[in-house]
Amino acid sequence: MAVKILLVDDNENNLLSIEVSLDAGKYEFHRATSGRDALRILLKEEDFSLILLDVKMPIMDGYETAELIYQRDKLKHIPIIFITAHDYEEAAIFKGYQAGAVDFIRKPFNPEILRSKVAVFTELYIKNQQLRQQEEKLQVINAELVELNRGLEQRVLERTLELENLNHELQALNLSKDKFLSVISHDLRNPLTALLGSADNLQRDAEKMQPDQIKMFAGIINRTSQKILAQLNELVEWAKNQREKAKFQPEKLHLLQSVNEALELLKVNAAQKEIGLDNNTGEAIYVHADALMLRSILQNLVTNAIKFTPFGGKPVCISAQVSDNMVEICVQDFGVGMSKESSEILLGPTTSASLLGTNQEKGTGLGLMLVKDFVVQHGGRIAIESEPGKGTCFKFTMPTADWLTSHKIVSA
């Protein structure tokens, strides 16, 4: 494709002379006989490689025309060579360069010089255009690479999040398994032991027992079995909810009634050690809690209290008091107790069952882990007050029933 050159001169003969001097087959010429004609052409076409501009023209001279051309950003890259028959003095040349000229040719011009200068500047323009095109291509390639890298980073991030979520799910499933085993261990094993004990008594001494005694043991077996069945059904439903990631369901609960229900299955265990269970929580307290979780908390703590209270010892006492929209519930025993160091370890990230009492009274250690988790899910806290030989008080907090009006419980 021929290189486009704009020729501007008010004399048609001069325009023809320039075209004749240059290689017409190599260049594509556009003529303008005034500065205004040149501007009109440049408004329509901008891809000129060179402008040969006469200085002396009526109405608008070459300097003014050059200044107006270079006011447009899209035309600033086109080189202008001034052609002049006069004003070749230093001041005129300086004015021309100020207007944007890249060179001057004096009339009458030498055709060889004209061809040489035009060839240099057109070649330079073509090289600059090629460089500009290459730069634009590089910018496009760079933008594509940036977008590709962004896409890769996004996919890596998404994959990382998927793996993290999967890891969290696996951890949650593993924890749910431990919790489920803990609930079975603490909420069902002890009453089952009592059930088996009553059955053993009947099997061993039924012939020696009076009808009233047999009826009493049969009643214990029936009530305990019904309670265990109901609790097992609730545990199965709880495990299902855990698998489906269902949030726990807090509701308004009468604390005195909830504590009585939790203690019902533990009365036989306490009676076997001749230990009383006192519910001193009062009639006026209502909590906002998940019924199954609250009962599991109470049964775990009371079971431990019974376990570490000596035969015929003082009753295990459950009390409560309200403070700042929270209910503090205390499970107090007067058993073997523990040191301050043991208490701190028990409330740490992991729980060692051997710290709960003597070597003869070890548990699985999962119960207290479950208790801590359930308490935290309710937005509460747990603490231990204990002294070796004098007993232990496990204190935990639950929101009151009207707490929900100003706060929001979030499942852990």
RADAQUI-V79289 format. One line per field, one symbol per residue. ss: DSSP state (2 for helix, 1 for strand, 0 for the rest). phi: phi as a letter, one per 40 degrees, with the letter a starting at -180 (. if undefined). psi: psi as a letter, one per 20 degrees, with the letter a starting at -180 (. if undefined). A space follows every 50 residues. Layout:
# RADAQUI-V79289
ss: ???
phi: ???
psi: ???
This chain:
# RADAQUI-V79289
ss: 00111111000222222222200000111111002222222222000001 11110000000222222220002220001111110000022222222220 11111100002222222222222222222222222222222222222222 22222222222222222222222222222222222222222222222222 22222222002222222222222222222222222222222220000000 11112222222222002222220000111100000111102222222222 22222220000000011111111001111111100000022222220000 00222200000000022222222222200001111110001111111111 222220000000
phi: .cccbcbbacbcccccccccccccccbbcbbacaccdcccccccbbccca bcbcccbcgbccccccccccccccbccccbbcbbcbfcccccccccccch cbabbcccccdccdcccccccccccccccccccccccccccccccccccc cccccccccccccccccccccccccccccccccccccbcccccccccccc ccccbdccccdcccccccccccccccccccccccccccccccccfcccbc acbccdcccdcccdcbccdcccbfbcbbbbcgccbbbbacccccccdccc ccdccccbbcdgccccbbbaacafgbbcbbbbbbccgacccccccccccb bbccccacccbcbcgcdcccddccccccgbbbabbaadgbhbbcbabbcc cccccbbbcbcc
psi: pqpppppoqiohhgghggghhrohhhqoqpqpjrhggghgghhhpilqhq popqgoqqfoahggggghgihphiihipqppppqialjrgghgghghhij qirqppqpqphggghggggghhggggggggggghggghgggghggggghg gggghggggghghgggghggggggghgggghgggghhhgghhghghghhg gghhjhhiqqhhgghghhgggggggggggghhghhggghghghjkqqqnq rppogggggghhigiihgghhhjlpqopokirhjppqnrpgggghggghg ghghgghjpqpjaqqpporqqppljqpoppoprlcharrhghghhhjahr pohiiibrhimqahihghggggggghhjjaqqrpoqppiirqoopqqqqr hjhhhjrpppp.
